[in-house]
Amino acid sequence: MTYRFTVNLPQNQKKVLRISPKETLSEVRQIICKEKGFNPSRYVFKLPSNPTDTVDDLTSVGDLKTSEINFVAIGR
């Protein structure tokens, strides 16, 4: 079973992935950075409902209890 997961990228871009809920944010990071040419060490994941705290890369997509996450440049 796959999960429709939306990643909100910088500059009002979005990436919709069809992934397993068992995949971690680390795996999502690899996909996004490879496709978009981002430096993985310069970005963090934050929940739209809690934009002040970062989300650990070891968290699985299914454990987030949301189908959307923000991918934010560090220092913004």
Steps between C-alpha positions, in 0.01 A plus 500: 500500500629847415429828666450837329742735675545869421828680569478880500827625356663845505371768263141371512585175322343164587598141440241223530644154564337158499694316767464231762391627843801309636748725317686745721545871451866423434392306191267783399792744543715292264227498234435875523866604509598275211214621281524871587879526548470618861781461753343263757689653793341841439134397543275372778150357515230687693134421544259763365313477832821566700741709290737575788619143568695277264398140438758223540610334175451155655126560529297291258248670275221291651590609854458868413118475498494751214540479124694826471829640623711810442858476375662821626846650454691528828504851638159597362 
